[in-house]
Amino acid sequence: MAALSSPLRVCRGILKELRASMGQGYRQSLAYNYVLDQFRKNKVTGERYCRAQQEAHHASHTYLCLLSSTRSHLALHNLYHGKGEHSIEQAAGMVGLRLPTQPGGKGWEK
């Protein structure tokens, strides 16, 4: 999300994130109506160009970044912390490491 994209893409992205977080009933939510009202209110016509519209576009793009980052964070959190305590072997495997073996062929002893 480094570069600003068109307002339509940002609006669609925010609605996509709302759908991912709320499920199929997202169109009846207050958040859905608020987002659409704000984008309609700040729509630029041929006669009008103002700084407030640019600020609204930047704020909406920032909000989209927040929503997608929060969803990614929750997915990672559930992946790594959702299963409780891990054994030493599992924790090492999660980060791509292997535990050293003893010369007699035995693994790591607790």
ZIVENFEN-V242527 format. One record per pair of residues at least 24 apart in sequence whose C-alpha atoms are under 10 Angstrom apart, sorted by the first residue. I is the first residue (numbers start at 0). GAP is how many residues later the second one is. Records with the same first field share a line. If there is no record, write none. Layout:
I = GAP + GAP
This chain:
0 = 60 + 61 + 63 + 64 + 67
1 = 59 + 63
2 = 58
3 = 53 + 54 + 57 + 58
4 = 52 + 53 + 56
5 = 51 + 55
6 = 32 + 35 + 36 + 46 + 47 + 49 + 50 + 51 + 53 + 54
7 = 31 + 35 + 49
8 = 52
9 = 29 + 47 + 48 + 50 + 51 + 52 + 53 + 54 + 55
10 = 24 + 25 + 27 + 28 + 46 + 49 + 50 + 53
11 = 24 + 52
12 = 47 + 48 + 50 + 51 + 52 + 54 + 55
13 = 46 + 47 + 49 + 50 + 51 + 52 + 53 + 54
14 = 49
15 = 48 + 51 + 52
16 = 47 + 48 + 49 + 50 + 51 + 53 + 54
17 = 46 + 49 + 50
19 = 48 + 51
20 = 46 + 50
34 = 25
